[in-house]
Amino acid sequence: MPPADRRRVLEELSKESGGLAPNGTKESRPISEIARELSSQVPYEEWAELPRDGAENYKHYLYGHPKKSR
């Protein structure tokens, strides 16, 4: 992921989890809730383009390593 995109994602996560609650205390939300919220903004067509073996072969897709055979 390009550094600018990484920075944008980190800023977004920081905004989502670092605000003040109405009672003035730090608000914290589970990362799963934040991820669910952010992923709901991605169109279904984009999710359909993801490889089905992405979890098993993430090194191939991220770094160009050879794919693992099943």
C-alpha positions as CSV (number, residue, x, y, z in Angstrom):
1,M,0.0,0.0,0.0
2,P,1.4,3.4,-0.9
3,P,2.5,5.5,2.1
4,A,-0.1,8.2,1.3
5,D,-2.9,5.6,1.4
6,R,-1.5,4.1,4.6
7,R,-1.4,7.5,6.2
8,R,-5.0,8.1,5.2
9,V,-6.2,4.8,6.6
10,L,-4.4,5.4,9.9
11,E,-5.8,8.9,10.1
12,E,-9.3,7.6,9.5
13,L,-8.9,4.9,12.2
14,S,-7.5,7.5,14.6
15,K,-10.6,9.7,14.0
16,E,-12.9,6.8,14.5
17,S,-11.4,5.6,17.8
18,G,-10.0,8.7,19.4
19,G,-12.9,11.0,19.9
20,L,-14.4,12.1,23.2
21,A,-17.7,10.6,24.3
22,P,-20.5,12.8,25.5
23,N,-19.5,12.4,29.1
24,G,-16.0,13.7,28.3
25,T,-14.1,10.4,28.5
26,K,-12.1,8.8,25.7
27,E,-14.4,6.8,23.5
28,S,-13.0,3.4,22.3
29,R,-14.6,1.0,19.9
30,P,-13.5,-2.5,19.0
31,I,-11.4,-2.6,15.8
32,S,-13.9,-5.2,14.4
33,E,-16.6,-2.5,14.6
34,I,-14.5,0.1,12.8
35,A,-13.4,-2.5,10.2
36,R,-17.1,-3.5,9.6
37,E,-18.1,0.2,9.2
38,L,-15.2,0.9,6.8
39,S,-15.8,-2.3,4.7
40,S,-19.5,-1.5,4.4
41,Q,-18.4,1.6,2.3
42,V,-16.8,-0.6,-0.4
43,P,-19.1,-1.6,-3.3
44,Y,-20.0,-5.2,-3.7
45,E,-18.4,-5.3,-7.1
46,E,-15.1,-4.4,-5.6
47,W,-15.3,-7.2,-3.0
48,A,-16.2,-9.6,-5.9
49,E,-12.8,-8.8,-7.5
50,L,-10.8,-10.0,-4.5
51,P,-9.0,-13.4,-5.0
52,R,-10.7,-16.3,-3.3
53,D,-7.3,-17.7,-2.0
54,G,-6.2,-14.3,-0.6
55,A,-5.8,-15.5,2.9
56,E,-3.7,-18.5,1.9
57,N,-1.6,-16.7,-0.7
58,Y,-1.4,-13.2,0.7
59,K,2.4,-13.2,0.2
60,H,1.9,-13.8,-3.5
61,Y,-0.6,-10.9,-3.8
62,L,1.4,-8.5,-1.6
63,Y,5.0,-9.4,-2.3
64,G,5.0,-11.6,-5.5
65,H,6.0,-14.8,-3.8
66,P,5.1,-18.1,-5.5
67,K,1.5,-19.2,-4.9
68,K,1.0,-22.1,-2.4
69,S,-0.5,-25.2,-4.1
70,R,-3.6,-26.7,-2.5
